[in-house]
Amino acid sequence: MYEITPVEFHKPIWIKRDDLYAPFNSCNVNGTKLRCCVELFEQNKNKTSNGVLTGCSINSPQSVIVAAVANHFKVPCTAYFGGTKLSNIKSLGLLEKLNTTTEILNSGRHSVLYHTINKKALEEGKFVVKYGIQETNRYILINSIANQVENIPNGVDKICIVCGSGVTAIGLLLGLEKFKKSNIKKIILAGTAPNRLKKINSYFNNLLAPQTDFYNKILYIDLYNQKGFNYDKKEYAEIDGIVLHPNYEAKAFNWLKESNYFNEKTLFWIIGSEINV
């Protein structure tokens, strides 16, 4: 879990291959979010023993990631979905394989899902894995994300990364500060969800971590509010045969290719690849 995943050069850019963190033989769950989830379980073993609950869109990899980690730690897991049918949950077979129960609510709204989840957790003494693996414990962020910054080449001066929940971006900033990566002049956040800059900034302003000048180097690209953007719509992109996640990295990479930042001084961070179910 703590091994540093490689950085590769694929002309004309560098790539951080965090998708290569894939420790389970039972399925191909992988990437930064998986490492966050494993570390979350490691640090909360006493709270997860009765079971864990989570909720997400059927197009999000979160349910399978949490299911795989819960299966590894041998704790019960329930995944909640909303506004869909069992037949539409493509990962259902894998969830069953991973000993996970599924529950479907009438509404898929985040507030509705987590109102039910939080109520159930309180009643049953279970642990909630928030959407986006939104854990802002500094120790967890350092171990699961920040330490992966160590092998970013000195010749790189720009990093491009998908920004959904904002958690990975916070971990990236912590890593840049920890390893004193003064060569990084621009951090491009490709937003595939509502703007998370206030959340990212508040993490440092609330003294959860030392203030960092790297926050001022962020260039936020709001893909989410661009005309025609659809979270559920898949795009295709690959880098020398490395197929990017169609809901996340593919959209960011397709934008990057058309920008002025597509060159040998840019590193594109792959958070994870699509989970085949």
FENKAMO-V266599 format. One line per field, one symbol per residue. ss: DSSP state (a for helix, b for strand, c for the rest). A space follows every 10 residues. Layout:
BEGIN
ss->???
END
This chain:
BEGIN
ss->ccccccbbbb ccbbbbbaaa cccccccccc caaaaaaaaa aaacaaaacc cbbbbccccc caaaaaaaaa aaacccbbbb bbcccaaacc caaaaaaccb bbbbbcccca aaaaaaaaaa aaaaccbbcc cccccccaaa aaaacaaaaa accccccbbb bbbcccaaaa aaaaaaaacc cccccbbbbb bcccccaaaa aaaaaccccc ccaaaaabbb bbcccccccc cccccccbbc cbbcccccaa aaaaaaaccc cccccbbbbb ccccccc
END
